[in-house]
Amino acid sequence: MSQPPKSGSGRPRRPAASPTSRRSGPPGKTGFNKSGPNAGGFSQNGPKKAYPPKKPAPPRAPAAPASASDTPREGERIAKLLARAGIASRRDVERMIGEGRIKLNDELVTTPATLLLNLKGVTVDDKPVAAPAPARLFRFHKPEGLITAERDPAGRPTIYNALRNALPAGTPRVMPVGRLDLNTEGLLLLTNDGELKRAMELPASGIPRTYRARTFGDISQDQLEALIEGVEIEGIRYGSIDANMERRTGRNQWIEMTLTEGKNREVRRVLEHLGLQVSRLIRTAYGPFMLLDLPRGAADEVRQVDVEKFRKSLKI
């Protein structure tokens, strides 16, 4: 049985709004337009603001001609070329220039910054300088009691006294790579190339040097291993040192140390700082070159292929 519809049971429905009346607002206001060419962005219903036309950019001034200081310099410093030719180290070349010993086309060279493409016309003590020879490297087992210098004001014997008979015949003038003090023995490298010498001596090259030290005193492996962090002694900072105990007999021990800085008397000062007395110090390696069984006071030449391979690793 059907029931008649209930009256007054709900609120009367609002008439549907026309499409144009939805979200309408006062004219000239910005609103979000879901249709038309600006769909998805904001549109401005009011009139667009007029802007004055852009003025054309003024023409650029022509670039100024490069000055002499901006012009790339050609050649290399004469001090560098003479060092490479084995005449002397850069520092010694600078001193020789100051002494008036170096000329270019019969005129005195007054500054080590003189730029040259080659050594043509250059003389040292009025003798022409030959073109640089290929870099050569020699091992020398320096004995204790020799000065690592060309001459000694006190008249003590130098490494060159021993090298006269130790080097092979026909060896050019050579320079020591780094130094070993009077009481240190072992591997001393020698080269005829001033640039190679300088690169091997620079701490920035990071070339490891290895020493064996015979010492007396009390020391532990833990104390030696702490040197890997470096140590400061009397205001001087020494970098990382890899130190290991080789063998011990009572209070005497052999210690191996590898470092990369090579400050003056570094190994002795560090060991003395640890309370040890150093009775013997031997350098056993410099980079990839080792002393091995080279007899004391003897010298030999490193193979050319090994020298070139090493030079390339230094990027000089």
Secondary structure as GFF3:
##gff-version 3
##sequence-region A 1 316
A	DSSP	three_ten_helix	19	21	.	.	.	ID=ss1
A	DSSP	beta_strand	31	32	.	.	.	ID=ss2
A	DSSP	beta_strand	42	43	.	.	.	ID=ss3
A	DSSP	beta_strand	76	77	.	.	.	ID=ss4
A	DSSP	alpha_helix	78	84	.	.	.	ID=ss5
A	DSSP	alpha_helix	90	98	.	.	.	ID=ss6
A	DSSP	beta_strand	102	104	.	.	.	ID=ss7
A	DSSP	beta_strand	107	108	.	.	.	ID=ss8
A	DSSP	beta_strand	115	116	.	.	.	ID=ss9
A	DSSP	beta_strand	122	124	.	.	.	ID=ss10
A	DSSP	beta_strand	127	128	.	.	.	ID=ss11
A	DSSP	beta_strand	137	142	.	.	.	ID=ss12
A	DSSP	alpha_helix	159	166	.	.	.	ID=ss13
A	DSSP	beta_strand	175	176	.	.	.	ID=ss14
A	DSSP	beta_strand	185	191	.	.	.	ID=ss15
A	DSSP	alpha_helix	194	201	.	.	.	ID=ss16
A	DSSP	three_ten_helix	203	205	.	.	.	ID=ss17
A	DSSP	beta_strand	209	216	.	.	.	ID=ss18
A	DSSP	alpha_helix	221	225	.	.	.	ID=ss19
A	DSSP	three_ten_helix	226	229	.	.	.	ID=ss20
A	DSSP	beta_strand	231	233	.	.	.	ID=ss21
A	DSSP	beta_strand	236	238	.	.	.	ID=ss22
A	DSSP	beta_strand	242	249	.	.	.	ID=ss23
A	DSSP	beta_strand	252	259	.	.	.	ID=ss24
A	DSSP	alpha_helix	266	273	.	.	.	ID=ss25
A	DSSP	beta_strand	277	286	.	.	.	ID=ss26
A	DSSP	beta_strand	289	290	.	.	.	ID=ss27
A	DSSP	beta_strand	299	301	.	.	.	ID=ss28
A	DSSP	alpha_helix	304	314	.	.	.	ID=ss29
###
